[in-house]
Amino acid sequence: VQLQASGGGLVQPGGSLRLSCAASGFTFNDYAIAWFRQVPGKEREGVACISPLGAGTYYADSVKGRFTISRNNAANTAFLQMNSLKPEDTAVYFCATDMSPVVTLQYEYDYYGQGTLVTVSS
């Protein structure tokens, strides 16, 4: 299982970024994909999750209405569109799978890719 997040960077408050997650080594469209984030010294936090075929999504309250998770199964890629970014969104963002079709952020996943750093600052 390989997951590679990209698309992070420095953005001003109120700005937008789109993260991508390239997946390989497993049957991508059989499993849910999630995005987590982590600030140094703090626990990893689940941000958003999407069902295998994209019909179901779930968001943490902290990002609901600002972030949108999506996926392109033909390209084995998932996305996180982040709008109205706030300084408190600054973190390393990871995509993950638990090799399960269940849409949840209630527990740690088994597989995480390398993260991408998002910095929201003026």
Salt bridges, closest charged atoms under 4 A:
GLU45 OE1 - ARG37 NE 2.81
ASP61 OD1 - LYS64 NZ 3.06
ASP89 OD1 - ARG37 NH1 2.91
ASP89 OD2 - ARG66 NH1 2.70
GLU108 OE1 - ARG44 NH2 3.06
